[in-house]
């Protein structure tokens, strides 16, 4: 038993997923984010109105039982009423559903949907 736990611990510590050929390569996204030309969570406005919009969008996503875990964990950044969405969702329909939810939130003036549909 101790040997199994030790092996499991080593595998987790090494970052081994067990399926290396399907490991995500997000090098391009990392470079894009570091360039400063893309909205990231650190760009979230601290105004009360923008924080309320972000909270209401997040609540709408979390409360929707039909959305995937990925969809519920997308990045939501609000600046002067403009909501930027970033992350990966399961389907094009899920992406469309999320954007509709955002546009329905009071105070949203624009939605920049940068969501990506997961490819297998």
C-alpha positions in Angstrom: 0.0 0.0 0.0 2.8 2.4 0.9 4.5 1.7 -2.4 1.3 2.4 -4.3 0.9 5.7 -2.5 4.5 6.6 -3.1 4.2 5.9 -6.8 1.0 7.9 -7.0 2.6 10.8 -5.1 5.6 10.8 -7.5 3.4 10.7 -10.5 1.4 13.7 -9.3 4.5 15.6 -8.3 6.0 15.1 -11.7 2.9 16.5 -13.4 2.4 13.3 -15.3 -1.1 13.0 -16.7 -0.7 9.5 -18.0 -1.8 10.6 -21.5 1.0 12.9 -22.8 -0.1 12.9 -26.4 -3.3 14.8 -25.4 -1.6 17.3 -23.1 -2.7 20.9 -23.8 -0.2 23.2 -25.4 -1.1 26.7 -24.3 2.2 28.3 -25.2 0.5 30.7 -27.7 -2.1 31.7 -25.0 0.6 32.3 -22.5 2.6 34.5 -24.9 -0.6 36.4 -25.8 -1.4 37.1 -22.1 2.1 38.3 -21.3 2.1 40.7 -24.3 -0.3 43.0 -22.5 -2.7 43.2 -25.5 -5.3 40.9 -24.0 -7.6 41.5 -21.0 -6.7 39.3 -18.0 -8.3 39.0 -14.6 -5.9 41.6 -13.2 -7.6 44.1 -15.5 -10.9 43.8 -13.6 -12.2 47.3 -12.7 -12.6 48.0 -9.0 -15.6 50.2 -9.5 -18.7 49.1 -7.5 -20.8 48.8 -10.7 -18.2 46.7 -12.5 -17.7 44.4 -9.6 -21.4 43.9 -9.3 -21.7 43.0 -13.0 -18.9 40.5 -12.6 -20.6 39.0 -9.5 -23.9 38.8 -11.3 -22.4 37.1 -14.4 -20.5 34.6 -12.2 -23.7 33.8 -10.3 -25.7 33.3 -13.5 -23.0 30.9 -14.7 -22.7 28.9 -11.5 -26.5 28.7 -11.0 -27.0 27.1 -14.5 -26.9 23.4 -13.9 -26.7 22.7 -17.7 -23.2 24.3 -18.0 -20.1 22.3 -17.8 -17.4 22.7 -15.1 -15.2 24.4 -17.7 -18.0 26.9 -18.6 -18.5 27.7 -14.9 -14.8 28.5 -14.5 -14.3 30.9 -17.4 -12.6 34.2 -16.8 -15.0 37.1 -16.5 -13.5 40.6 -16.5 -15.6 43.8 -16.5 -14.3 47.3 -17.4 -16.8 50.2 -17.6 -19.7 47.8 -18.3 -17.8 45.8 -21.0 -17.5 42.2 -20.1 -14.7 40.1 -21.5 -15.1 36.3 -21.4 -12.1 34.0 -21.7 -11.6 30.3 -21.4 -12.6 27.0 -22.9 -16.2 25.7 -23.1 -17.4 22.3 -24.3 -19.7 23.2 -27.2 -20.6 26.1 -29.5 -24.1 26.0 -28.0 -22.7 26.4 -24.5 -20.7 29.4 -25.7 -23.8 31.0 -27.2 -25.7 30.3 -24.0 -23.1 32.0 -21.9 -23.0 35.1 -24.0 -26.8 35.4 -23.8 -26.6 35.2 -20.0 -24.0 37.9 -19.9 -26.0 40.3 -22.2 -29.0 39.8 -19.9 -27.2 41.1 -16.8 -28.1 44.6 -15.8 -25.4 47.1 -16.5 -23.6 45.2 -19.3 -23.0 47.5 -22.2 -20.9 45.1 -24.4 -19.7 41.5 -24.4 -16.3 40.6 -25.8 -16.7 36.8 -26.2 -13.2 35.3 -26.5 -14.4 31.9 -25.4 -12.9 28.9 -27.2 -14.8 25.7 -27.9 -12.9 22.6 -26.7 -11.4 20.5 -29.5 -10.7 16.8 -28.9 
